[in-house]
Amino acid sequence: MKLSYYPGCSLQGTALDYDQSVREICRTLDIELVDIPDWNCCGASSAHMTDHEVGMRLPMRNLLQAMDADLDILVPCAACFQRLKAADKTLRENPTFWDVKAYAPRLQIVHISTFLARAEILAALRQKVFRPLGDLPIACYYGCLSLRNPRVTDAHNYEMPETLEQIVTAIGARPVAWSHRTECCSGSLTMARPDIAEKLVGDIVTAAKRAGAEAMVTDCPMCQANVESRQAPESGAPAGMPVFFATELIAAALSGSYPARQQKVHLISPAVLANVIADASTRKEDSA
């Protein structure tokens, strides 16, 4: 299988580990990723909140760069996915926006969780799991951008999504039932209004703890950074809830290891995952 790949800015910076885990699991699953040539920032969220035309032209350029490859585009970042989908819909409905005479590519823009939750990919994951995640209770957190507005994202189950739950179940973890999986974490306000960010993050983490989760999993780099960084005592949130990328968990389960260099990127100790992997390794050795 071959896919075009749009990493976006976050995965080249603060979420570099997200990019690495995506590429690692795709290699394991024999999926070839072809980076969009000379890709540029999609404009989320500074451009599209400032100037509509600039906010559309930035992701449109990426789509035009990807047209020749004629491959579906895999997008890990929820914000990038939202902007590319919006640009794709605009070009299909009004190609003159960019003075394009014809824009009708067969390619689809696919968010990472939707892709990994395909039946054939889940089956491949189950086959390749080397260290199941020991029934680890996890709160699957979607946030806003990969699902809403459904007129842009084409999400069918935007209020009750299941893709992350299907993914973590396939690698041996246990998704908990909880109330805040699609609530906003206020990522766009984290610098301007940290008080609001801490309140909303506090509500989310408290709900996850109340449901019995020992960790959270997300597919959005902004959510991951915001929820880990805003677990402040004054927010009222119970301390110590690590937030993992779904691909990070998959990489650990498939490889059977969770290296120290990966653990260091977390602001909240990821020891719960390290311990699960270590316990699984011990059990495997004992059974041998």
Secondary structure as UniProt FT lines:
FT   STRAND          2..5
FT   TURN            8..9
FT   HELIX           10..12
FT   TURN            13..15
FT   HELIX           16..28
FT   TURN            29..30
FT   STRAND          32..35
FT   TURN            37..38
FT   TURN            44..50
FT   HELIX           52..66
FT   TURN            67..70
FT   STRAND          73..75
FT   HELIX           78..93
FT   HELIX           95..98
FT   STRAND          109..111
FT   HELIX           112..116
FT   HELIX           119..128
FT   TURN            134..135
FT   STRAND          137..141
FT   TURN            145..147
FT   HELIX           150..153
FT   HELIX           163..170
FT   TURN            171..172
FT   STRAND          174..175
FT   TURN            181..182
FT   HELIX           187..189
FT   TURN            190..192
FT   HELIX           194..210
FT   TURN            211..212
FT   STRAND          215..218
FT   HELIX           221..229
FT   HELIX           233..235
FT   STRAND          243..245
FT   HELIX           246..255
FT   HELIX           260..263
FT   TURN            264..265
FT   HELIX           271..287
//
